[in-house]
Amino acid sequence: MEGHDIGAHSDWHKPMTTQNTRTNVQEKSTQSREEYMQDLHDCYAKLETIVGDVVINGHPALNRYFRPPQLTVSKMGFECLYANGYTYIIDGSYSTHDYDQPNIYSMLNDIKKGIFDENGRVRKGAVLVMHMSDNAEYTARALDLLLTANEQRPDGDPAKFTPARLSDYLKDGYDQSNPVHDETEAASSGTDSAGYLYTNSGYGMGGE
């Protein structure tokens, strides 16, 4: 795998919904529709000025993918995202809580929990949530150790997985209701029910 897909995560990092800690009920975002539309426009525009010209193997690295802050979603949020031209809203199958890990061993164990089930088998379609921030100090090192160990596993080892980009699988004609089940698919393919993908059928993926 060479390079990465880059998507948006909002500019202000405000969730689409918030949970009332007293009633445990999901409440609407504090942003108005107009504010949220502007937020989505601005965050993509900033990414475009920095990485908009990055092309890997003929494919732009920047995609109109969106991961919602705190993984919360709402009808208004969906409408605003699709009105802004985003094509996929991508949830995650497992959050590593890397911003709150006490040491690298704990970080490694949490990543493994997201990739492997209790029997040590690869969770096909796993989409892990990790962060690039000062608080996630063990993330990069833990990933390096894990991926290096994975590369050293012999072919045919049931614990060996193949990291992949979402754009390797999210193509024109992709149908979430009819995912492809292939024993050779990557652990992070995004095509199995472990990941949650919301698609905007009104926009094609070509050139994204």
PyMOL commands that set and color helices and strands:
alter all, ss='L'
color gray80, all
select helices_A, chain A and resi 33-51+69-71+75-83+98-100+104-115+139-151+166-168
alter helices_A, ss='H'
color red, helices_A
select strands_A, chain A and resi 6-8+17-19+26-28+55-56+59-60+62-66+88-90+94-95+128-129+197-199
alter strands_A, ss='S'
color yellow, strands_A
deselect
rebuild
show_as cartoon
